């Protein structure tokens, strides 16, 4: 089982707290046009307004235009602006994580871990910064027990379901890959599955738990 892949997939799912930014606009426009279409068809069938069917094509032409503008123009523009701001370090207070990631790329793991520790002091960044710091502590810095203490302390606070899954998956990775403790990794996976059965990543978590059982739980002889 590739737990780093599980971690990335689960984090992406956990971070998906909202739908695409302009989806609500498309839904509202679609509902209004469906209503207009129904009225137009009713009028045409009743003979009260035989030209009403022409409105149907007009309605859906408008909808197609709105969808095309929002999906093809506005959303790429918004996404591009967000990425540019992130690269410039303007999205988060105090800058983005790109500067700290650059330290990691250069192999300056101690400085990167300390920078993540400082960023974790910001409430909005505490989960992401602590998880990233734990990856360094449990990996190149070879301090898995310190990473464990910090992750468990973070989990002991108030977290959203998405944040709890983010931290839990980091603990699974730490137990299984860094500390060689598949038992605690499986226990953490069970906790996540039981506590968040409706979370988007629960199927991947179940699959990861099954894989760990296959690897480490001996089967009884027939």
Residue pairs with C-beta under 8 A, 6 or more apart in sequence:
1 208
1 211
1 212
1 215
3 172
3 173
3 176
3 177
3 208
4 173
4 177
6 169
6 172
6 173
6 204
6 205
6 208
7 169
7 170
7 172
7 173
9 201
9 204
10 165
10 166
10 169
10 201
10 204
10 205
11 166
11 169
13 165
13 199
13 200
13 201
13 204
14 161
14 162
14 163
14 165
14 166
14 199
14 200
14 201
15 162
15 166
16 200
17 160
17 162
20 75
21 75
21 78
22 70
22 71
22 74
22 75
25 66
25 70
26 66
26 67
26 70
26 71
29 62
29 63
29 66
30 63
33 59
33 60
33 62
33 63
36 55
36 59
37 55
37 56
37 59
37 60
39 52
40 49
40 52
40 53
40 55
40 56
40 59
41 52
41 53
41 56
43 49
43 52
44 50
44 51
44 52
44 53
82 91
85 91
86 96
86 98
87 96
87 98
88 96
89 95
89 96
89 98
89 99
90 96
92 122
92 124
92 125
93 122
93 124
94 119
94 122
97 119
97 128
97 129
97 132
99 115
100 112
100 115
100 116
100 119
100 132
101 112
103 109
103 111
103 112
103 115
104 112
104 136
109 136
109 140
109 141
110 141
112 136
113 133
113 136
113 137
113 141
116 129
116 130
116 132
116 133
116 136
117 129
117 133
119 125
119 129
120 126
120 129
120 130
120 133
122 129
126 154
127 154
127 159
127 163
127 166
127 167
128 166
130 150
130 151
130 154
130 167
131 151
131 166
131 167
131 170
133 147
133 150
134 147
134 150
134 151
134 170
134 174
135 147
135 170
135 173
137 143
137 144
137 146
137 147
137 150
138 144
138 147
138 148
138 173
138 174
138 177
138 178
138 179
139 178
144 174
144 178
144 179
145 179
147 174
147 178
148 171
148 174
148 175
148 179
151 167
151 170
151 171
151 174
152 171
154 167
155 164
155 167
155 168
155 171
159 167
161 196
161 199
162 199
164 192
164 195
164 196
165 192
165 196
165 199
165 201
165 205
168 188
168 189
168 191
168 192
169 192
169 201
169 205
171 185
171 188
172 185
172 188
172 189
172 192
172 208
173 185
175 181
175 182
175 184
175 185
175 188
176 182
176 185
176 212
182 212
182 215
182 216
183 216
185 212
186 209
186 212
186 213
186 216
189 205
189 208
189 209
189 212
190 209
192 199
192 202
192 205
193 202
193 205
193 206
193 209
196 202
